[in-house]
Amino acid sequence: MLVTSGMSYADWDLDQTDSQLHFMSVKSTSIAELHTFKTITGSLSDSGKAELVIDLNSVNTNIPIRDERMQAMLFDTVNFPLAKLAADVDIIAVKALETGQTITQDVELKLDLHGQTQTFPAQLQVTALESGKLMVATTAPVVIKAEDFNLVEGVNALRDVAGLPSITLAVPVTATLFFNP
């Protein structure tokens, strides 16, 4: 097993192939569905600035017409094509990790979505992998509320067009992200 003497990399870029960002919606009171975004980019800088950019046009619900409706009616991707997430991590602790070691960090996530910006507390688990790679994962879902981002009208429009009695106005979001040096 490769063991390093701590990280010495300047910046890390998001591995788009292996990274995953999921959110779950609940419709009709009890039907839970898992969704993802196919296109996310990001980086972690040498100063500890983590940034993630989510292409909202890449929403993937496994139902193409629902993807299109979410893009148009919920996210309004013509006007707001991207969501941006930022956080500051303790880069000294990250760089001190040996291959295979994991640390947990409490961070404030800043989310810019649909023209609104909110912050959320989150706990992240950071693991040093071989060749200087990092895995960063949420330890618990981060709950995003539609009302915080002016998305309630969009959720209601989706509910009406689908003929559903309800769609929850809060969704749990989880992430497992891989960064390459």
N, C-alpha and C positions, 0 to 999 in steps of 0.2 A: 504494500500500500504506500502510495506517495504521501509523504508528510512534509509540509512546508514549515518554515520558521516564521509564520505570520505572512499576511498578504503584503505585497509591495506594488500592487497595481495602481495606476493613476485613476482610471475610470473604467466603469463596466457598462456594457450595452445590453439591453434586453434581448434575450433569445426568443424571438417571436414564435418559433416552431414549438418549443416545449412549454412556454408560459401560458397560463390559463387564468381568465377572469370570468367568474360565474355570478349570476344573480337568479333568484328564484321568485316566481310570482305565484299567487294563489287566486284561482278564479272559482266562482260558484261555491264559495265558502270552504271547499275542501279539496279542490283539485290543484295540487302543486306541480309546477313545471319548471325545469331547470333550463336556463338560457346562457349564452356566452357571446363574446365578441371575437370575430375572426382576426381582426387587425388591431393590434396594440403595439406601441413602440415606447421606448423609455430608456432611461439611463440612471446610473448612480455615480455621482462625481466624487472626486478625491476629497472634496470638502464635506461630503455627507448629504448633498442635495439629491434626493431621489425624485424623478419625474416620470410620469406615465401619461401617454396620450392615447385615448381610445377613439377609434373611428366609429362613430355611432351608426354609420351606414353599413357597418359589418356585423350588426346584431344578428345572431343566429338562434332562432327558436325551433329550428327543424321544420318549420312550416313557412314556405316562401311568402304567401300572402300576408301572414302575420308579421313577418319581417318588414315587408313594405309598409304595412299599416303603422308599425311602431316607428319606423323611420319618419314617415310623413305626419302622423297624428300625435305621437307622443314626443319624440325627440325633436321634431321640426328640423330635420337635418339640412334643409335648404338654408336656414338661418343659423343653425347651431350644429355644424357637422362633427364637432369634436367635444369630448369631455377631457379635462386635464386634472390630473391628480399630482399633488406634490407633498413631500414630507422631508424632514431633516432627521437623519439617523446618526447615531453615535459611531462615526467612522473610525475612531481610534479603537473601539471595541471590535468592530468588524475586521479591521486590518490585523488585529492581534489573534484572530481565529486560526487555528491549525486545521488542516484538512480533516473533515469529519466532525469537527466541533460545531456546536450550536449555541447561540445566545438568544435571549428574548428581550425585546425592546418595546417600551411604551412610546408611541409617537402620536403626533397630531397630524391627521391627514387633511389636506386642504383640497376640496373638490370644486372645480369650476364646471358647471353643467347647466345648460339651457339659460345662459346669461346670469346665473346666480352662483355665488361662492359661499360655501359653508365649510366649517371644520368639524372633524370627528375624532374622538380618541380611538386608537386601535393598538392592538398588541401584535407585533410581528416577530416571527421566528426566523433568524438568519443562520444559515448553515454554509460553512465553507466546503466546497467540493474540490475535486482534483483539478489541476491546471489553473487554479485561481478563480474558478467559477463560484458563483454564489447562488443559493436558493433562498428566496424570501417568500414567506407564506403568512397569511393571517392566521392567528391562533383561534379566532372565533369570527363569525360573520360580522360585518359592519352593516348596520341597518340604515338604508337611505329612504327618506320620507319624501313622497311626491310633493307635498305642500312646501317643503324647503326649497324646491327648485322650480316652482310654478308649473308643475306637471300634472296637477289634479285634473284640469280640463282635458288634457290628453288621455289620461287614464279613463276618464268618463266617456270620452269619444270612442275609445277602443271597446269599452264595455258595451256601449250602445250599438256599434256596428256589428259586434259579434253576438248581440242578443243575449248577453249574460246578465245574471242578477247582481253579480259583484266581481270586482277585481280589487285586491288589496292595494292600499295606498302606501305601503311600506314594503321594501324588499331587502332581504339579506344578501350581501355581496361577499364573496370569498375570492381570494387570489392565491395562486402559487406561481411565482415568477422566478425565472432563471436569468442570471446576468453573466455575460462573458467578458473577460478582461480585454 
